[in-house]
Amino acid sequence: MRFFSDGNRRSSAPALLTLTVLFLFSFFIRHTIAWRPWPNQKNNATELEFGSNKKYEGSSEFVKLKYHMGPVLTANITVHIIWYGTWQSSQKRIIRDFISSISASGHRSPSVSGWWKTVQLYTDQTDSNVSRVVHLGKEKNDRLLSHGKTLTRLSIQSVIKSAVTAKTKPLPVHPKGGLYLLLTADDVYVQDFCQNVCGFHYFTYPSIVGYTLPYAWVGNSAKMCPGVCAYPFAVPDYMPGLKPLKSPNGEVAIDGMISVIAHEIAELASNPLVNAWYAGQDPSFPVEIADLCEGIYGTGGGGSYTGQMLSDKDGATYNMVGIRRRFLVQWVWNHVVNYCTGPNALD
């Protein structure tokens, strides 16, 4: 298989090193797959309705979430966004508002900051908690798609490298508190997007980027698979009769992205180098704090039932509020009480 070529002959040792890095990357990368109505799953249509009450919130005595001695993000977290492709200003504002709401205080309950309090419960070896503070950092626009319209998992790291090493206005490098969020526009395809993944997180390799930086990628599904990655604000064609919910900000794909972004940020904070908090025996396939609550947005959630959510007078569905907006965000696992929790819990 041909991996890379720069037109120069290379010795066998560097070639072997490159192959080794590629193998490790493909083997250890963690895909974050929030519950989605993937094709060929046998879902009961009545189970997907949003009204009945099932009280279990994903709790299980069989879940063995453990701490594996790695770091968590205890320093103030700064989220640097890379906008890859063309984005509307209104779409950017929704995403910025969500990130800015994570550690904001003073707005009414249930709040985004209330959701983040569960993530703050996770600690490192020194009993230091995940930081309460999450800042919106610098941003980088890559409107010209410098690495093409089709990205692999490996080329994603090259996009991040371009952003932090740019000649003009490079993103700052914060190895301890920086979190790099690559968002791809609706005409950009990323490897496995829509097939079995809407976003994932990992960390960059110094051999590629120059630094070890925790990062996440999330795609805009508007043109490719809104029924999968923007669920429940869009539903797939193979589920006839199931009506989509009204999105809180009038942007179906962007409102769908918000929950995936939240999922990734929560897991990056509690497991940035994939050696801190996760369940399972295999570190190459960890089950993390958001994975354990896939598709759960309210009391009674579990399986393919989203749980009880809120509906505003305009008919929009949400489960928490931020500085200026409402959002629908997946719950995360609370290791203290051993079940999924969120700020809109009814009990």
N, C-alpha and C positions, 0 to 999 in steps of 0.2 A: 504494500500500500504506500502511496506517495503522500507524505505529510506536508513538508515545506520545501521550498527551493528559492534561493536568492541568486541563482545563476553561478554560484561558486562551488568548487569541489570542497567537500568536507571530509575530515578524517572519520574513521569508523567510530572512534570514541565519542565525539560530539553527537554523531548520529544515534549511537546507543543511548546517550543521555536524553536526547530528545524523545526517543521512543519510550524510555522509562517514565519521563514526565507525563507524556500523553496517556500512558497506561494508568499511572496513578491517578491522574485527573479524572479519567473516565470511570475508574473503579470507585474512588472515594467520594465523588461529588454527590451531594444530597439533593434529591428532587423534592420540592415541597408540593404536595398534591392535595390541596383542599378538596373536600367532597364536592364532586361535580357529577352531573348526570351523564357519565361517559357512555358511549354506545355499547350495546350488547350486554349491559347490566339488566338483570331482571328486577325492575322496580315496580312495585305495586302503585298504580296511579292514585289510589285513594290514600296511600301513605304519604303522598307528596302534597296533599292539600294542607293548608296552613291553619286549620282551626282546632283540631282535636288536641286533647291534653294528655301527654305522656310524661310522667315525671321520673326522669332518670339522669338527664344532663350528662350522659356519657360516663357516669361514675362506674368504677369497677374495682373490685378487690384484686383483680388479676393484673392491673396496671402497675408495673414496677419501675417508676421513674427514678433514676439514680443520678447522683453527681459523680462525675468521672475525673475530678480534680483539675480540670482546665479552667481558663479564665472566663469571667462574664464581663459585660461592659459596665464597670463601676464608675468610670470617669464620665463626666458630662458628655452626652451623645450628640454628635453633630451629623445630620443627614445631608450629604451632598448629592444632588440630583444631576444625572446626565440625561438630557432629553434627546433621544436618538430618533431623527426624522422630524417631520412637521407636526407641530402641536398648536392647537388653538389656545389663545390666552385664557379663555374661560375654563378650559380643561386643566390648565396648569394651576389656576386659582383654587379649584376644588382640591387637588392633591396637596398643594401648599397648605391650605387651611386645615386639612386633616393632620398633617405632620406637626403644624404649629399648635394644634389642639392637644397633643399627647400629654404635655406637661403644663398646659395652661390651667389656671384655677379661676374659680369665681363664676363659672357658668352653670346652668341648672343641671340637675341630675335627671336621667342617667347620662354621665359624661364620658368623653373619650379619656380624660385623665383618670376617671374612676376605673375604666378598663385597664389602664396601664398599671394600676396599683397591684394587680395580680402578677404582672411581669416583675415588678419590683421585689417580690417575695424571694426571688432566686438570688443566691449568694455564692461567693467564691470560697477558697480555702481559708481566708481571713475573716469570714462571716460578713464581708462587705456586700451590700445589696446592689442589684442592678440600679443604675442611676435613675433618679426621679426626673432629671432634666434632659429633655430631648429638644435640641435646637434645629431649625432649618438653616443649613449652611449655604455655601456657594453653589452655583449651578453652572452647567456647561451645556451649550446647545451644539448639536452635531446635525444640522439640517441637511447637509450635503451627503449624509450617509457614507462617511469616509471608509467604512469597512464593508459596504455593500448592503443590499436589502435582505440578504439571507445570512444569518449568523449561526455559528456553531457554539457549543459551550466554551470551547477554547478561544474562539475569536472574540467572545464577550470580554475576556480578560484583556485583549488587545485594545478594545474600545476604551476600557478603563485606563489603560496605560496612556493612550492618546490624550485623555482628559487631564491626567495628573502631570503629564510632561509637555503639554502644549506650550508653544512659544509665547502665545498671548493669553493672559488670564487663565493659567492652569489651575485646576482644583487643588486646594491645599492638601497636604498629606498628614493625616492624623492617625497613626497606627494604633493608638490606645482608645481614642474616643470617636474616631471617624467611622462613618458607615456610608457606603457608596451605593446609590440606588440608580440602576440603569433601567430606564423606561423606554420601551420601543413603541413607535407609532403604529397605527393600524394597518399599514402596508408593509411592515417589516416582519419577516418570518424568522423565528428562532427555533433551533433544533428541538423537536418533540412538542412544540407549541400546539395546543388544541388537541393533540392526540392523547396525551396523558399528563400534561403539565400546563399550568397557567403562570407559574413563576417558580423560582428556586433561589437558594442562597448558598454561598460558599465563601472562600477566601482566596485572594490572589496569590500567585506564586512569585517570589522574588525573581526567579529566572525569567519571568515574562514581564512583570510590571515593575519590578525593582523593589517592591515592598510587599509585606503580608498585610492585606487590608480586607476586612470583612465586607462583602458586597451582596447585593440581591438584584435579580432581574425580574421584572414583571412586564407582561405584554398587554397591549391594547387589542382586545378581541373584536372590535366593532365590525370589521369586514370579514373576519375569518371564522369566528365561533362564539358569538355572543351567547348562544344558548347553552354553552358549556362554561365559559369563563366569566360570564356576567350573570349567571344564575344566582338568585331567582328573579332578576329583573328582565331576563329573557329566558325562553325555554326552547329546547331543541325540537325539531320537526317530528322526531320519532316519539314524542310524548303528546299525542293529540288530546285536546280537551283540558290540558293544564294551562291556566292563564298566568302570564307573568305578573309580577308585582310592579307597582309604580315606583320608580327610583326617586330617592329624596332630592336629588339635585338636577334632575332632568337630563342626565347624561348616562344612559344605560351602561355603556362599556366602562366609563370612568368610575361610576359608582360601584361596578363590579370589581374594578381594579383596587379600589380602596381597601376592601377586605383582604385581598391577596397581599397588598403592601403591608397592611397591619400584621398579617400572619408572618411575613418574612422578617419584619423589624422585631417582632416579639422573639422569634427564634434566634435571630442574630444577637440580640441582647443577652440571651440566656445560654447561647451555644455558638459563639462567634467562630471558633476554630474547630468545631465539631468534636470537642473532647470535654464538654462540661455537662450540661443537663440533657439527658435523653433516656429513653426506655429501649430495651432490647439488648441482646448480647453482642450484636455485630456493629462495631462503630462505623463501618462503611455504609450501613443502612439504618441510621438512627431514627427513632420515632420521637419527635420533639414536642414541645409544650403546645404548639398550635395544631400539630398533626393529630394529637389526642382528642381534639375538639372539632374535627373537620365537619363543617356544615352546621354547627350548633350556634344559634344566634339568640336563644332565649330559653326560659324555663320550659322543661319538657322535651328539649331537643335531644336527638339521638337517631342513629340510623340515617334515614333519608328525610326525617322530619326536622325542620329548622328550629322549632321551638316558638314560644309566644313572643311576638314582636310588637312594636308600636305602630299605630297608623295615625297620621296627622289629618287635619280637616280637609286638606287637599287630596287625600287618598294615598299619599306617599307612605312607604313602609321604611322604618328605621328602627334602631335600637339604642342609639346614643347621640348626644349632641356635642358639637364642638364650639369653637369661638363664634362662628357665624352660620354654621350649617348643621344639618342632620346627616348621620351616616349609618350604614348597616355594616357592622364589623363582627367577625367571628369571635367567639369566646376563646379563652385559653385555659390550660390546665392549671389548677391550684394544687400544688403538692402538699399543702398544709392540711386541707380537708379532703384531698384525693378525689376531686371531681372538677368538671369545667365550671368556671364562674364568669360572670359579667355584671356590669353595673345595672342592667335592667332586670336582674333576677327578681322574681316575685316573692321569694321567701329567703 
